[in-house]
Amino acid sequence: MLPVVPPVSVSRPLLFGLVAVGAVVAVASPQPTSSFAAGFAAGAGSAFIVSFMKTSRHERLGDSDDRSGDGS
C-alpha cells in the first residue's frame, strides 16, 4: 500500500516551492488573489517549519549508527 504522506525528501522541497509560489503570487496579483496566496504561503510555511521540528537533527543530517562507510 502506498503511503498517504510523501517522504520527507519529497515533501520539504515541495512545501518550500509552495511557499515561494504563494509569496510571489501574493506580491504580484490584485487584492482577492493576493490575500488567498498570502494565506496559502503562510500555511505551507507553517507545515514546512513543523516538518523540521518533528524530525531530529540526526535524521535531517542523515546520521546513522553505521560509521564504517561500507554500508554493512
CYANA upper distance limits for C-alpha pairs under 8 A (distance plus 0.5 A):
  6 PRO  CA     10 VAL  CA      6.70
  6 PRO  CA     11 SER  CA      6.32
  7 PRO  CA     11 SER  CA      6.59
  8 VAL  CA     12 ARG  CA      6.30
  8 VAL  CA     51 SER  CA      8.41
  9 SER  CA     13 PRO  CA      7.72
 10 VAL  CA     14 LEU  CA      6.79
 11 SER  CA     15 LEU  CA      6.48
 12 ARG  CA     16 PHE  CA      6.58
 12 ARG  CA     48 PHE  CA      6.84
 12 ARG  CA     51 SER  CA      7.98
 13 PRO  CA     17 GLY  CA      6.58
 14 LEU  CA     18 LEU  CA      6.75
 15 LEU  CA     19 VAL  CA      6.72
 15 LEU  CA     44 ALA  CA      6.30
 15 LEU  CA     45 GLY  CA      7.58
 15 LEU  CA     47 ALA  CA      7.93
 15 LEU  CA     48 PHE  CA      6.38
 16 PHE  CA     20 ALA  CA      6.78
 16 PHE  CA     44 ALA  CA      8.11
 16 PHE  CA     45 GLY  CA      7.75
 16 PHE  CA     48 PHE  CA      7.39
 17 GLY  CA     21 VAL  CA      6.60
 18 LEU  CA     22 GLY  CA      6.45
 18 LEU  CA     41 ALA  CA      7.07
 18 LEU  CA     44 ALA  CA      6.90
 19 VAL  CA     23 ALA  CA      6.59
 19 VAL  CA     40 PHE  CA      8.01
 19 VAL  CA     41 ALA  CA      4.90
 19 VAL  CA     42 ALA  CA      7.66
 19 VAL  CA     44 ALA  CA      6.16
 19 VAL  CA     45 GLY  CA      6.28
 20 ALA  CA     24 VAL  CA      6.74
 20 ALA  CA     41 ALA  CA      7.71
 21 VAL  CA     25 VAL  CA      6.62
 21 VAL  CA     41 ALA  CA      8.07
 22 GLY  CA     26 ALA  CA      6.49
 22 GLY  CA     37 ALA  CA      5.28
 22 GLY  CA     38 ALA  CA      6.54
 22 GLY  CA     40 PHE  CA      6.58
 22 GLY  CA     41 ALA  CA      5.11
 23 ALA  CA     27 VAL  CA      6.85
 23 ALA  CA     37 ALA  CA      7.24
 23 ALA  CA     38 ALA  CA      6.59
 23 ALA  CA     41 ALA  CA      6.39
 24 VAL  CA     28 ALA  CA      6.58
 25 VAL  CA     29 SER  CA      6.18
 25 VAL  CA     33 THR  CA      8.27
 25 VAL  CA     34 SER  CA      6.90
 25 VAL  CA     37 ALA  CA      6.51
 25 VAL  CA     38 ALA  CA      8.37
 26 ALA  CA     33 THR  CA      7.56
 26 ALA  CA     34 SER  CA      4.53
 26 ALA  CA     35 SER  CA      7.08
 26 ALA  CA     36 PHE  CA      8.09
 26 ALA  CA     37 ALA  CA      5.49
 26 ALA  CA     38 ALA  CA      5.69
 27 VAL  CA     34 SER  CA      7.16
 28 ALA  CA     34 SER  CA      8.01
 29 SER  CA     33 THR  CA      6.70
 29 SER  CA     34 SER  CA      5.85
 30 PRO  CA     34 SER  CA      6.19
 31 GLN  CA     35 SER  CA      6.58
 32 PRO  CA     36 PHE  CA      7.09
 33 THR  CA     37 ALA  CA      6.58
 34 SER  CA     38 ALA  CA      6.59
 35 SER  CA     39 GLY  CA      6.80
 36 PHE  CA     40 PHE  CA      6.59
 37 ALA  CA     41 ALA  CA      6.56
 38 ALA  CA     42 ALA  CA      6.68
 39 GLY  CA     43 GLY  CA      6.64
 40 PHE  CA     44 ALA  CA      6.67
 41 ALA  CA     45 GLY  CA      6.40
 42 ALA  CA     46 SER  CA      6.62
 43 GLY  CA     47 ALA  CA      6.87
 44 ALA  CA     48 PHE  CA      6.62
 45 GLY  CA     49 ILE  CA      6.74
 46 SER  CA     50 VAL  CA      6.67
 47 ALA  CA     51 SER  CA      6.61
 48 PHE  CA     52 PHE  CA      7.15
 49 ILE  CA     53 MET  CA      6.85
 50 VAL  CA     54 LYS  CA      6.63
 51 SER  CA     55 THR  CA      7.23
 52 PHE  CA     56 SER  CA      8.46
 55 THR  CA     59 GLU  CA      6.73
 55 THR  CA     60 ARG  CA      7.26
 56 SER  CA     60 ARG  CA      6.99
 57 ARG  CA     61 LEU  CA      6.74
 58 HIS  CA     62 GLY  CA      6.54
 58 HIS  CA     63 ASP  CA      5.62
 58 HIS  CA     64 SER  CA      8.02
 59 GLU  CA     63 ASP  CA      6.71
 66 ASP  CA     71 GLY  CA      7.65
 66 ASP  CA     72 SER  CA      8.11
 68 SER  CA     72 SER  CA      8.45
